[in-house]
Amino acid sequence: MDAARTGKESTGVLILLTNDDGIYAPGLAAFERQLRQLGAVYVVAPATEQSGVGHSITYLTPLIVKEVFHGEQRWGWAVEGSPADCVKIGITKFCPRQPDLVVSGINGGLNAGINVLYSGTVAAAIEGAFFGITSVAVSLEYDEHAQFDKAARLARTIIEQIYQKKGPEPQLYNMNIPTAALDGVPEVSAVPMNITQYVDRYEKRIDPRGRDDYWVTGGPPQATSGSETDLSALAKGNITLTPLDYNMTLKSILAEMESWQFRLPDLASEDGATRDPEGAEK
C-alpha cells in the first residue's frame, strides 16, 4: 500500500504537506513522520529548492511531476514548480478529496517579519487558505545541524491544539520556532508580524569573467521596545504563532474612496476633452 494512503482518507484527517526547500529536505521528512499521527499525509513538494519565490505560479509552461518512492512505497510527488503550484495541483489532482489541513514546512530558516511577504513556505499555506482549508506554515531558525525532529514534534503538538481552540471557520497561521525553544518547555506567543523594513545591503563583487555582480546581505531589524511582535518574541526564545489574512484590501481607505469622483478624458472625441462625472465637458 502507498505510504501516502495508509490513513483513513474517507473518514479521518487528510493532510497535504509541502514546503519550499524541496521534496528531499530533512525538515519535510521529519514533519511527515509526525503528521502521520494526525491522519493520512499526502506529500506534494517542489523538486528543487524554491526559497524566496513568494506566491509565484507556473502558467506559461507545463508542470512536470515525478513520483518519489521510499523502497516500494510511493512517498510523494515532486513538482517542477513553486510551493503554490504544489498546493494547487496537490489539492486538485493527487489528494482523493479536499484536504482537512494544508501544512507547509518545516522550513530551514525563520519566516518572520516582512519575510512573510517573500516566503514560498508561507505562500503555500496561503494557497491552501484560498481553497478554504485551515493552513499552517512552519519554520525553524536556521542551523547547519537543525533539530528538525524536535521541531516537528513541537509543531505537530501545536497544530493539534490549534484545531481544538480555533473557531469553525478555516484559518491561516504562520508558526516560527527559534532554536532556543528546542530545549526545555517553550512558550507559544500569539503575536502580529513585525512590519519594520529589513536592513538589506548589496555587496559588489567581480565574477570570474570580470563582470560586476551583487549579493544581498543584511538581515532582520533589531527587536525594539514597544508592542510585542514575532521578532521580539522569537528573540526571547518563544515559538510564535501569527494569524494571517490574504485579503489585502484596506477597508478604512476603501470607505473613504467611495465618495471620490474622477474626471477622465473622453477618448471618443477628437480633442480628448475631459468630462466631469456628470458628463459636462471641461
TIDREN-941469 format. One record per residue: residue number from 1; residue in one letter; x, y, z of N, C-alpha, C in turn. Coordinates in Angstrom, 2 decimals, m for minus. Each point is the difference from the previous one (the first is absolute). Layout:
N
 resi resn     n.x     n.y     n.z    ca.x    ca.y    ca.z     c.x     c.y     c.z
  NUM    a       X       Y       Z       X       Y       Z       X       Y       Z
...
//
This chain:
282
 resi resn     n.x     n.y     n.z    ca.x    ca.y    ca.z     c.x     c.y     c.z
    1    m    0.86   m1.20    0.00   m0.86    1.20    0.00    0.88    1.23    0.00
    2    d   m0.39    1.06   m0.72    0.76    1.23   m0.03    0.11    0.60    1.39
    3    a    1.20    0.53    0.31    0.20    0.61    1.30   m0.95    1.16    0.21
    4    a   m0.30    0.73   m1.09   m0.88    1.16    0.13   m1.44   m0.40    0.26
    5    r   m0.33   m1.28   m0.19   m1.39   m0.43    0.10   m0.24   m0.93    1.19
    6    t    0.86    0.09    1.00   m0.16   m0.92    1.12   m1.00    0.48    1.03
    7    g   m0.48    1.25   m0.10   m1.02    0.49    0.93   m1.39   m0.28   m0.53
    8    k   m0.99    0.44    0.78   m1.40   m0.17   m0.41   m0.44    1.25   m0.73
    9    e    0.30    0.05   m1.31   m0.25    1.21   m0.76   m1.47    0.39   m0.04
   10    s   m0.88   m0.98    0.00   m1.41    0.30   m0.18   m0.63    0.58    1.26
   11    t    0.49   m0.41    1.18   m0.61    0.44    1.24    0.95    0.74    0.93
   12    g    1.31   m0.26   m0.09    0.96    0.62    0.89    0.49    1.33   m0.54
   13    v    0.96    0.58    0.70    0.60    1.27   m0.41    0.91   m0.23   m1.19
   14    l   m0.17    0.81   m1.04    0.85   m0.10   m1.19    0.85    1.26   m0.07
   15    i    1.31   m0.18   m0.08    0.95    1.11    0.05    0.81    0.06   m1.28
   16    l    0.07    1.20   m0.59    0.91    0.23   m1.13    1.23    0.69    0.57
   17    l    1.17   m0.60   m0.21    1.26    0.52    0.52    0.89    0.45   m1.15
   18    t    0.53    1.21    0.11    0.91    0.53   m1.01    1.08    0.84    0.69
   19    n    0.87    0.62   m0.79    1.02    0.90    0.55    0.56    0.85   m1.13
   20    d    1.06    0.77    0.30    0.70    0.69   m1.10    1.47   m0.41   m0.07
   21    d    0.45   m0.89    0.90    1.38   m0.46   m0.01    0.21   m1.21   m0.92
   22    g   m1.08   m0.53   m0.53    0.12   m1.13   m0.91   m0.40   m1.31    0.64
   23    i   m0.38   m0.95   m0.83   m0.58   m1.24    0.50    1.00   m0.86    0.76
   24    y    1.30    0.23   m0.18    0.99   m0.79    0.71    0.53    0.70    1.25
   25    a   m0.62    1.08    0.41    0.45    0.76    1.16   m0.28   m0.79    1.29
   26    p    0.94    0.03    0.94   m0.21   m0.75    1.26   m1.16    0.51    0.82
   27    g   m0.29    1.31   m0.08   m1.13    0.54    0.75   m1.33   m0.56   m0.45
   28    l   m0.13   m0.27   m1.29   m1.22   m0.58   m0.54   m0.18   m1.43    0.49
   29    a    1.09   m0.78   m0.04   m0.07   m1.40    0.43   m0.35   m0.10    1.48
   30    a    0.61    0.86    0.83   m0.28   m0.03    1.43   m1.45    0.36    0.28
   31    f   m0.51    0.97   m0.73   m1.40    0.42    0.20   m0.97   m1.10   m0.44
   32    e    0.31   m0.66   m1.11   m0.88   m1.06   m0.48   m0.13   m1.11    1.04
   33    r    1.09   m0.34    0.66   m0.04   m1.06    1.01   m0.91    0.40    1.17
   34    q    0.04    1.26    0.39   m0.84    0.45    1.11   m1.46    0.14   m0.41
   35    l   m0.25    0.57   m1.18   m1.37    0.26   m0.42   m0.77   m1.29   m0.25
   36    r    0.70   m1.10   m0.25   m0.67   m1.29   m0.17   m0.78   m0.40    1.25
   37    q    0.38    0.58    1.14   m0.74   m0.28    1.24   m1.37    0.67    0.01
   38    l   m0.19    0.97   m0.89   m1.28    0.71   m0.06   m0.92   m0.55   m1.08
   39    g    0.57   m0.63   m1.04   m0.84   m0.49   m1.08    0.81   m0.41   m1.21
   40    a   m0.66   m0.10   m1.14    0.65   m0.37   m1.25    0.72    1.21   m0.59
   41    v    1.26   m0.17   m0.34    0.83    1.11   m0.48    0.34   m0.20   m1.47
   42    y   m0.30    1.00   m0.81    0.36    0.00   m1.41    1.09    1.04   m0.20
   43    v    1.15   m0.43   m0.46    1.15    0.89   m0.19    0.07    0.43   m1.46
   44    v   m0.10    1.30   m0.24    0.15    0.57   m1.34    0.90    1.22    0.17
   45    a    1.24   m0.10   m0.46    0.98    1.04    0.30    0.84    0.31   m1.23
   46    p    0.66    1.15   m0.01    0.84    0.36   m1.15    1.14   m0.99   m0.21
   47    a    0.34   m0.23   m1.26    1.09   m0.91   m0.31    1.34    0.58    0.44
   48    t    0.12    1.34    0.00    1.22    0.67    0.42   m0.36    1.16    0.93
   49    e    0.99    0.54    0.67   m0.26    1.08    0.96   m0.63    1.21   m0.68
   50    q   m1.02    0.56    0.66   m0.74    1.14   m0.53   m0.09    1.13    1.03
   51    s    1.02    0.15    0.83   m0.01    1.02    1.03   m0.12    1.39   m0.61
   52    g   m0.82    0.85    0.61   m0.10    1.39   m0.41   m0.80    0.25   m1.26
   53    v   m0.72   m1.00   m0.49   m0.76    0.21   m1.25   m1.36    0.63    0.25
   54    g   m0.37    0.17    1.29   m1.28    0.60    0.31   m1.15   m0.83   m0.55
   55    h   m1.01    0.70   m0.55   m1.20   m0.70   m0.47    0.00   m0.19   m1.51
   56    s    1.17   m0.19   m0.57    0.06   m0.21   m1.46   m0.68   m1.31   m0.37
   57    i   m0.57   m0.03   m1.20   m0.60   m1.21   m0.54    0.48   m0.21   m1.43
   58    t   m0.10   m1.23   m0.47    0.44   m0.35   m1.36   m1.22   m0.08   m0.91
   59    y   m0.03    0.82   m1.06   m1.12   m0.09   m0.93    0.44    0.15   m1.46
   60    l    1.26    0.34   m0.24    0.47    0.11   m1.39    0.60   m1.31   m0.51
   61    t    0.31   m0.91    0.90    0.55   m1.31   m0.36   m0.72   m1.07    0.80
   62    p    0.02   m1.25   m0.48   m0.66   m1.07    0.76    0.78   m0.34    1.26
   63    l   m0.69   m0.54    0.99    0.63   m0.48    1.22    0.44   m1.45   m0.19
   64    i    1.27   m0.25    0.21    0.52   m1.36   m0.05   m0.05   m0.58    1.40
   65    v   m0.61   m1.17    0.14   m0.17   m0.63    1.32    0.56   m1.42   m0.04
   66    k    0.75   m0.33    1.03    0.60   m1.33    0.10   m0.35   m0.61    1.34
   67    e   m0.40   m1.26   m0.02   m0.26   m0.72    1.25    1.33   m0.32    0.69
   68    v    0.00    0.14    1.32    1.19   m0.29    0.80   m0.32   m1.19    0.89
   69    f    0.89   m1.00   m0.01   m0.24   m1.23    0.75    1.04   m0.17    1.10
   70    h   m0.43   m0.57    1.12    0.87   m0.52    1.03   m0.12   m1.51   m0.06
   71    g    0.99   m0.64   m0.60   m0.11   m1.44   m0.22   m1.09   m0.26   m1.02
   72    e   m0.95   m0.86    0.37   m1.10   m0.35   m0.89   m1.20    0.92    0.17
   73    q    0.05    0.88    0.99   m1.16    0.83    0.30    0.15    1.41   m0.55
   74    r   m1.07    0.50   m0.60    0.00    1.38   m0.45   m0.07    0.91    1.20
   75    w    0.97    0.93    0.07    0.05    0.91    1.15   m0.65    1.33   m0.32
   76    g    0.07    0.42   m1.26   m0.60    1.27   m0.36    0.23    0.34   m1.46
   77    w   m0.24    1.26   m0.34    0.14    0.49   m1.36    0.94    1.20   m0.02
   78    a    0.98   m0.03   m0.89    0.93    1.12   m0.18   m0.47    0.83   m1.20
   79    v   m0.21    1.29    0.22   m0.56    0.88   m1.02    1.06    1.00   m0.45
   80    e    0.18    0.10   m1.31    0.93    1.00   m0.55   m0.71    1.35   m0.02
   81    g   m0.21    0.55    1.20   m0.72    1.25    0.10    0.15    0.60    1.39
   82    s   m0.85    0.96    0.31    0.08    0.74    1.25   m0.79   m0.70    1.10
   83    p    0.16    0.44    1.24   m0.83   m0.56    1.07   m1.49    0.21   m0.23
   84    a   m0.38    1.16   m0.52   m1.42    0.23   m0.30   m0.49   m0.97   m1.08
   85    d    0.83   m0.26   m1.01   m0.34   m1.01   m1.01   m0.28   m1.35    0.66
   86    c    0.85   m0.36    0.96   m0.13   m1.31    0.65   m1.34   m0.12    0.72
   87    v   m0.42    1.06    0.66   m1.28   m0.04    0.71   m1.15   m0.09   m1.00
   88    k    0.06    0.81   m1.05   m1.07   m0.03   m1.00   m0.18   m1.39   m0.60
   89    i    1.10   m0.56   m0.47   m0.10   m1.29   m0.69   m0.22   m1.13    1.00
   90    g    0.52    0.17    1.22   m0.21   m1.02    1.02   m1.46   m0.14    0.35
   91    i   m0.68    1.14    0.18   m1.42   m0.02    0.37   m0.86   m0.50   m1.15
   92    t    0.30    0.46   m1.21   m0.88   m0.30   m1.13    0.28   m1.33   m0.68
   93    k    1.23   m0.54    0.15    0.35   m1.21   m0.74    0.41   m1.20    0.86
   94    f    0.68    0.22    1.10    0.61   m1.13    0.70   m0.68   m0.40    1.29
   95    c   m0.69    0.91    0.65   m0.74   m0.38    1.20   m1.35   m0.61   m0.40
   96    p   m0.43   m1.05    0.68   m1.26   m0.67   m0.38   m1.23    0.87    0.27
   97    r    0.13    0.99    0.85   m1.06    0.97    0.26    0.68    1.26    0.52
   98    q   m0.76    1.06    0.22    0.61    1.22    0.51    0.59   m0.26    1.38
   99    p    1.26    0.39    0.20    0.63   m0.24    1.31   m0.70    0.77    1.12
  100    d    0.16   m0.51    1.21   m0.48    0.70    1.18    1.02    1.01    0.49
  101    l    1.24   m0.19   m0.41    1.09    0.83    0.50    1.10    0.07   m1.06
  102    v    0.52    1.19   m0.22    1.19    0.19   m0.83    1.12    0.47    0.91
  103    v    1.13   m0.69   m0.04    1.15    0.35    0.82    1.20    0.23   m0.90
  104    s    0.74    1.07    0.25    1.18    0.33   m0.80    1.20    0.09    0.93
  105    g    1.02   m0.82   m0.26    1.20    0.03    0.82    0.54   m1.42    0.22
  106    i    0.92   m0.14    0.92    0.55    1.05    0.82    1.12    0.69   m0.78
  107    n   m0.10    1.32   m0.10    0.99    0.76   m0.74    1.28    0.14    0.81
  108    g    1.14   m0.06   m0.67    1.29    0.23    0.62    0.31    1.49    0.00
  109    g   m0.40    0.71    1.03    0.15    1.45    0.08   m1.33    0.63    0.35
  110    l    0.04    1.00    0.87   m1.23    0.65    0.46   m0.68    0.77   m1.13
  111    n   m1.31    0.07    0.05   m0.79    0.84   m0.91   m0.85    0.92    0.87
  112    a    0.67    1.01    0.55   m0.65    0.94    0.90    0.17    1.41   m0.55
  113    g   m0.74    0.96    0.60    0.08    1.37   m0.50   m0.47    0.06   m1.44
  114    i    0.58    0.93   m0.77   m0.44    0.16   m1.38    0.47   m1.13   m0.90
  115    n    0.82   m0.92    0.52    0.34   m1.19   m0.79   m1.24   m0.82   m0.34
  116    v   m1.07    0.20    0.75   m1.27   m0.66   m0.31   m0.42    0.30   m1.43
  117    l    0.30    1.22   m0.48   m0.43    0.42   m1.33    0.81   m0.66   m1.12
  118    y    1.21   m0.44    0.32    0.88   m0.59   m1.01    0.00   m1.52    0.03
  119    s   m0.47   m0.57    1.08    0.20   m1.41    0.29   m0.83   m0.93   m0.88
  120    g    0.67   m0.96   m0.60   m0.72   m1.06   m0.70   m0.71   m0.92    0.97
  121    t    0.57   m0.19    1.19   m0.62   m0.83    1.03   m1.36    0.57    0.39
  122    v   m0.04    1.30    0.28   m1.25    0.63    0.39   m0.97    0.04   m1.17
  123    a    0.51    0.25   m1.21   m0.86    0.05   m1.18   m0.75   m1.30   m0.21
  124    a    0.64   m1.12    0.27   m0.67   m1.29   m0.14   m1.18   m0.11    0.96
  125    a    0.19    0.49    1.24   m1.10   m0.01    0.95   m1.11    0.95   m0.43
  126    i    0.38    1.15   m0.54   m1.01    0.94   m0.50   m0.81   m0.64   m1.12
  127    e    0.66   m0.74   m0.87   m0.70   m0.68   m1.09   m1.02   m0.99    0.55
  128    g    0.37   m0.70    1.06   m0.95   m0.90    0.64   m1.20    0.75    0.54
  129    a    0.25    1.18    0.58   m1.09    0.82    0.53   m0.92    0.47   m1.12
  130    f    0.56    0.26   m1.21   m0.84    0.37   m1.15   m1.09   m1.05   m0.23
  131    f    0.34   m1.26    0.25   m0.94   m1.10   m0.21   m0.96   m0.17    1.17
  132    g    0.08    0.85    1.00   m0.87   m0.12    1.16    0.43   m1.08    0.96
  133    i    1.32   m0.24    0.10    0.55   m1.05    0.84    0.87    0.63    1.09
  134    t   m0.16   m0.44    1.23    0.91    0.46    1.05    1.42   m0.38   m0.38
  135    s    0.91    0.98    0.04    1.35   m0.19   m0.51    1.01    0.60    0.96
  136    v    1.14   m0.68    0.14    1.04    0.43    0.93    1.36   m0.06   m0.68
  137    a    0.74    1.11    0.04    1.38    0.04   m0.45    0.89   m0.11    1.23
  138    v    1.03   m0.86   m0.07    0.87   m0.23    1.15    1.46    0.16   m0.41
  139    s    0.74    0.81    0.77    1.40    0.26   m0.29    0.83   m0.13    1.27
  140    l    1.23   m0.48   m0.16    0.94   m0.19    1.10    1.22    0.88   m0.23
  141    e    0.48    0.63    1.05    1.19    0.83   m0.11    1.14   m0.79   m0.64
  142    y    0.73    0.67   m0.91    1.04   m0.70   m0.76    1.12   m0.48    0.91
  143    d    0.42   m1.23   m0.25    1.13   m0.60    0.68    0.53   m1.09   m0.92
  144    e    1.32   m0.05   m0.17    0.57   m1.04   m0.87   m0.35   m1.39    0.48
  145    h   m0.21   m0.13    1.31   m0.37   m1.30    0.57   m1.39    0.11    0.65
  146    a   m0.93    0.52   m0.78   m1.35    0.25    0.50   m0.64   m1.28    0.54
  147    q   m0.67    0.15    1.13   m0.68   m1.14    0.64   m1.45   m0.06   m0.48
  148    f   m0.17   m0.44   m1.23   m1.33    0.00   m0.61   m0.96   m0.95    0.70
  149    d    0.49   m1.10    0.54   m0.89   m0.95    0.66   m0.65    0.63    1.23
  150    k    0.80    0.72    0.80   m0.55    0.69    1.16   m1.00    1.07   m0.42
  151    a    0.38    0.77   m1.03   m0.88    1.07   m0.47   m1.31   m0.57   m0.54
  152    a    0.08   m1.13   m0.70   m1.21   m0.61   m0.57   m0.94   m0.47    1.10
  153    r    0.58   m0.52    1.08   m0.84   m0.45    1.12   m0.72    1.19    0.64
  154    l    0.74    1.10    0.20   m0.62    1.20    0.56   m1.11    0.52   m0.92
  155    a    0.32    0.10   m1.29   m0.96    0.55   m0.95   m1.26   m0.85   m0.09
  156    r    0.18   m1.31   m0.02   m1.17   m0.89   m0.05   m0.88    0.17    1.23
  157    t    0.62    0.14    1.16   m0.76    0.19    1.24   m0.78    1.30   m0.03
  158    i    0.63    1.05   m0.52   m0.68    1.30   m0.08   m1.15   m0.06   m1.00
  159    i    0.22   m0.65   m1.13   m1.06   m0.12   m1.01   m1.20   m0.75    0.57
  160    e    0.24   m1.06    0.77   m1.11   m0.70    0.65   m0.82    0.94    0.88
  161    q    0.69    0.84    0.74   m0.70    0.91    0.91   m0.67    1.16   m0.75
  162    i    0.58    0.40   m1.13   m0.68    1.00   m0.83   m1.39   m0.51   m0.39
  163    y   m0.06   m1.27   m0.40   m1.28   m0.58   m0.40   m1.00   m0.03    1.15
  164    q    0.50   m0.18    1.22   m0.88   m0.04    1.15   m0.51    1.39    0.38
  165    k    0.81    1.03   m0.22   m0.31    1.33    0.50   m0.63    0.93   m1.03
  166    k    0.28   m0.17   m1.30   m0.47    0.94   m1.01   m1.51   m0.13   m0.22
  167    g   m0.57    1.01   m0.62   m1.41   m0.02   m0.34   m0.30   m0.94   m1.16
  168    p   m1.25   m0.06   m0.44   m0.39   m0.94   m1.06    0.50    0.38   m1.39
  169    e    0.32    1.28   m0.21    0.43    0.44   m1.33    1.48   m0.37   m0.26
  170    p    0.35   m0.26   m1.25    1.42   m0.27   m0.32    0.87    1.20    0.37
  171    q    1.20   m0.28    0.46    0.91    1.06    0.40    1.39   m0.25   m0.59
  172    l    0.78    1.09   m0.06    1.35   m0.02   m0.56    0.97    0.45    1.09
  173    y    1.05   m0.78    0.22    0.95    0.30    1.07    1.44   m0.09   m0.51
  174    n    0.86    0.84    0.61    1.44   m0.07   m0.24    0.69   m0.28    1.33
  175    m    0.73   m1.12    0.06    0.69   m0.42    1.22    1.51    0.06   m0.21
  176    n    0.70    0.58    0.97    1.46    0.05   m0.02    0.56   m0.58    1.28
  177    i    1.03   m0.83   m0.12    0.59   m0.67    1.15    1.47    0.40    0.10
  178    p    0.39    0.71    1.07    1.42    0.33    0.19    0.76   m1.21    0.53
  179    t    1.29   m0.04   m0.22    0.81   m1.11    0.50   m0.12   m0.15    1.50
  180    a   m0.11    1.13    0.72   m0.09   m0.03    1.45   m1.22   m0.76    0.50
  181    a   m1.03   m0.11   m0.83   m1.23   m0.68    0.42    0.12   m1.52   m0.02
  182    l    1.10   m0.51   m0.52    0.16   m1.44   m0.12    0.53   m0.66    1.26
  183    d    0.27    0.80    1.03    0.44   m0.54    1.29   m0.98    0.44    1.08
  184    g   m0.36   m0.91    0.88   m0.93    0.33    1.07   m1.43    0.06   m0.49
  185    v   m0.81    0.80    0.70   m1.41    0.17   m0.36   m0.17    1.43   m0.53
  186    p   m0.11    0.18   m1.31   m0.10    1.34   m0.56   m1.38    0.60    0.19
  187    e   m0.09    1.30   m0.25   m1.28    0.69    0.02   m0.42    0.33   m1.43
  188    v   m1.29    0.10   m0.20   m0.55    0.40   m1.29   m0.59    1.40    0.14
  189    s    0.43    0.92   m0.85   m0.52    1.37    0.02   m0.85    0.25   m1.23
  190    a   m1.25    0.39    0.21   m0.86    0.41   m1.11    0.26    1.49   m0.22
  191    v    0.65    0.32   m1.11    0.50    1.37   m0.22   m0.21    0.41   m1.46
  192    p   m0.05    1.32   m0.27   m0.06    0.47   m1.39    1.37   m0.06   m0.65
  193    m    0.03    0.03   m1.31    1.28    0.05   m0.70    0.58    1.41    0.10
  194    n    1.31    0.07    0.13    0.71    1.28    0.03    0.09    0.52   m1.44
  195    i   m0.32    1.27   m0.21    0.01    0.55   m1.36    1.14    1.00   m0.20
  196    t    1.00   m0.03    0.88    1.18    0.85   m0.19    0.80   m0.50   m1.19
  197    q    0.49    0.93   m0.81    0.77   m0.37   m1.18    1.32   m0.65    0.39
  198    y    0.36   m1.05   m0.70    1.28   m0.66    0.24    1.15    0.89   m0.48
  199    v    1.17   m0.20    0.61    1.18    0.79   m0.37    0.72   m0.74   m1.12
  200    d   m0.43    0.22   m1.23    0.61   m0.67   m1.14    1.14    0.85   m0.57
  201    r    1.09   m0.67   m0.29    1.14    0.64   m0.66    0.46   m0.90   m1.13
  202    y    0.68    0.58   m0.97    0.51   m0.77   m1.13    1.52    0.12   m0.04
  203    e    0.65   m1.13    0.04    1.46   m0.05   m0.05    0.45   m0.22   m1.44
  204    k    0.77    0.94   m0.51    0.47   m0.09   m1.39    1.22   m0.90   m0.08
  205    r   m0.01   m0.90   m0.97    1.13   m0.90   m0.25    0.28   m0.05   m1.49
  206    i    1.06   m0.66   m0.35    0.36   m0.22   m1.40   m0.02   m1.49   m0.26
  207    d   m0.76   m0.42   m1.02   m0.08   m1.42   m0.29    1.23   m0.44   m0.81
  208    p    0.19   m1.31   m0.23    1.20   m0.50   m0.69    0.19    0.57   m1.40
  209    r   m1.06    0.54   m0.61    0.12    0.59   m1.34    0.16    1.51    0.05
  210    g    0.22    0.54    1.19    0.24    1.43    0.12   m1.25    0.85    0.05
  211    r   m1.15   m0.59    0.14   m1.25    0.75    0.05   m0.36    0.34    1.45
  212    d   m0.67    1.11    0.17   m0.50    0.37    1.33   m1.17   m0.88    0.38
  213    d   m0.01   m0.48    1.22   m1.21   m0.63    0.53   m0.21    0.48    1.43
  214    y   m1.20   m0.18    0.48   m0.40    0.53    1.30   m0.69   m1.08    0.81
  215    w    0.43   m0.15    1.26   m0.61   m0.97    0.90   m0.71    0.76    1.12
  216    v   m1.26   m0.33    0.23   m0.75    0.66    1.05    0.49   m0.52    1.36
  217    t    0.20    0.92    0.93    0.43   m0.34    1.36   m0.94    0.70    0.98
  218    g    0.28   m0.12    1.27   m0.85    0.63    1.00   m0.92   m1.01    0.64
  219    g   m1.03    0.50    0.66   m0.91   m0.90    0.69   m1.12    0.76    0.67
  220    p   m0.70   m0.67    0.91   m1.15    0.63    0.63    0.42    1.15    0.91
  221    p   m0.89    0.95    0.23    0.31    1.10    0.91    0.09   m0.49    1.43
  222    q    0.69    0.76    0.84    0.08   m0.33    1.41   m1.37    0.17    0.66
  223    a   m0.32   m0.92    0.90   m1.25    0.13    0.74    0.07    1.26    0.88
  224    t   m1.05    0.78   m0.01   m0.03    1.23    0.77   m1.09   m0.07    1.07
  225    s    0.08    0.91    0.95   m1.02    0.03    1.05   m1.33    0.47   m0.60
  226    g   m1.06   m0.37    0.65   m1.33    0.34   m0.51   m0.86   m1.23   m0.04
  227    s   m0.98    0.00   m0.85   m0.91   m1.13   m0.10    0.75   m1.25   m0.46
  228    e   m0.38   m1.13    0.56    0.64   m1.26   m0.36   m0.35   m0.38   m1.44
  229    t    0.99   m0.47   m0.75   m0.20   m0.51   m1.36    0.69   m1.35   m0.12
  230    d   m0.08   m0.59   m1.17    0.67   m1.29   m0.19    1.51    0.11    0.22
  231    l    0.62    1.09   m0.45    1.45    0.12    0.14    0.42    0.13    1.47
  232    s   m0.73    0.80    0.78    0.37    0.16    1.40   m0.27   m1.27    0.80
  233    a   m1.08   m0.70   m0.31   m0.30   m1.24    0.70    1.02   m1.09   m0.33
  234    l    0.41   m0.06   m1.25    1.03   m0.97   m0.39    1.32    0.29    0.70
  235    a    0.32    1.28    0.16    1.23    0.38    0.69    0.00   m0.47    1.45
  236    k   m1.18   m0.18    0.58   m0.13   m0.51    1.37    0.04   m1.52    0.05
  237    g    0.04   m0.65   m1.16    0.01   m1.45   m0.04   m1.37   m0.63   m0.05
  238    n   m1.03    0.82   m0.28   m1.36   m0.53   m0.07   m0.36   m0.45   m1.42
  239    i   m0.82   m1.02   m0.09   m0.60   m0.36   m1.28   m1.06    1.04   m0.32
  240    t   m0.07    0.44   m1.24   m1.00    1.01   m0.36   m1.06   m0.60   m0.91
  241    l   m1.22    0.46    0.20   m1.13   m0.42   m0.81   m0.78    1.25   m0.40
  242    t   m0.07    0.23   m1.31   m0.63    1.22   m0.51   m1.13   m0.36   m0.94
  243    p   m1.23    0.45    0.28   m1.09   m0.20   m0.96    0.16    0.97   m1.16
  244    l   m0.16   m0.49   m1.21    0.17    0.83   m1.19   m1.29    0.08   m0.79
  245    d   m0.06    0.99   m0.89   m1.15    0.16   m0.90    0.55    0.43   m1.36
  246    y   m0.38   m0.70   m1.06    0.50    0.35   m1.33   m0.79    1.13   m0.65
  247    n   m1.12    0.43    0.60   m0.76    1.12   m0.55    0.72    1.30    0.36
  248    m    0.63    0.63   m0.98    0.83    1.18    0.27   m0.76    1.31   m0.18
  249    t   m1.31   m0.06   m0.17   m0.79    1.22   m0.12    0.02    0.78    1.30
  250    l    0.33    1.30   m0.08   m0.02    0.87    1.16   m1.39    0.62    0.09
  251    k   m0.85   m0.60    0.80   m1.42    0.34   m0.01   m0.28    1.44    0.47
  252    s    0.78    0.51    0.92   m0.24    1.36    0.49    0.20    1.03   m1.11
  253    i    1.03   m0.22   m0.84    0.25    0.92   m1.12   m1.01   m0.24   m1.11
  254    l   m0.40   m1.23   m0.21   m1.00   m0.29   m1.03   m1.30    0.74    0.28
  255    a   m0.41    0.06    1.26   m1.22    0.74    0.36    0.14    1.47   m0.35
  256    e    1.17    0.55    0.25    0.25    1.41   m0.34   m0.03    0.22   m1.51
  257    m    0.54   m0.94   m0.76    0.10    0.14   m1.46   m1.35   m0.10   m0.70
  258    e   m0.98   m0.58    0.65   m1.31   m0.16   m0.64   m0.64    1.34   m0.35
  259    s    0.43    1.07    0.67   m0.56    1.33   m0.30    0.81    0.76   m1.05
  260    w    1.13   m0.57   m0.40    0.84    0.68   m0.98   m0.67   m0.02   m1.38
  261    q    0.18    1.09   m0.75   m0.45    0.05   m1.39    1.18    0.41   m0.87
  262    f    0.20   m0.73   m1.07    1.16    0.23   m0.85   m0.41    0.62   m1.33
  263    r    0.77    0.96   m0.47   m0.20    0.61   m1.33    0.92   m0.70   m0.99
  264    l   m0.57   m0.51   m1.07    0.76   m0.76   m0.98   m0.21    0.59   m1.39
  265    p    0.97   m0.18   m0.91   m0.16    0.49   m1.37   m1.02   m0.82   m0.77
  266    d   m0.70    0.66   m0.91   m0.92   m0.68   m0.90    0.81   m0.53   m1.17
  267    l    0.32   m1.28    0.02    0.89   m0.58   m1.02   m0.66   m0.08   m1.37
  268    a   m1.32    0.16   m0.06   m0.69   m0.06   m1.29    0.04    1.33   m0.72
  269    s    0.29    1.07    0.71    0.01    1.33   m0.64    1.35    0.28   m0.63
  270    e    0.00    0.91   m0.98    1.24    0.33   m0.71    0.98    0.73    0.90
  271    d   m0.50    0.92    0.82    0.90    0.82    0.80    0.31   m0.61    1.36
  272    g   m0.63   m1.14    0.33    0.27   m0.64    1.27   m0.42    0.83    1.18
  273    a   m1.10    0.75   m0.15   m0.46    0.87    1.08   m0.31   m0.82    1.25
  274    t    0.27    0.59    1.13   m0.27   m0.66    1.27   m1.41    0.29    0.45
  275    r   m0.72   m1.00    0.44   m1.36    0.17    0.49   m0.04   m0.32    1.49
  276    d   m0.85    0.76    0.70   m0.15   m0.28    1.42   m0.94   m1.20    0.16
  277    p   m0.18   m0.49    1.22   m0.82   m1.21    0.20   m1.44    0.14   m0.46
  278    e   m0.52    1.24   m0.12   m1.38    0.19   m0.46   m0.09    0.10   m1.54
  279    g    1.17   m0.05   m0.67    0.01    0.00   m1.45    0.24    1.36   m0.63
  280    a    0.12    1.07    0.81    0.25    1.33   m0.58    1.43    0.11   m0.49
  281    e    0.16    0.64   m1.19    1.33    0.14   m0.57    0.76    1.10    0.71
  282    k    1.32   m0.26    0.22    0.87    0.99    0.67    1.05    0.52   m0.99
//
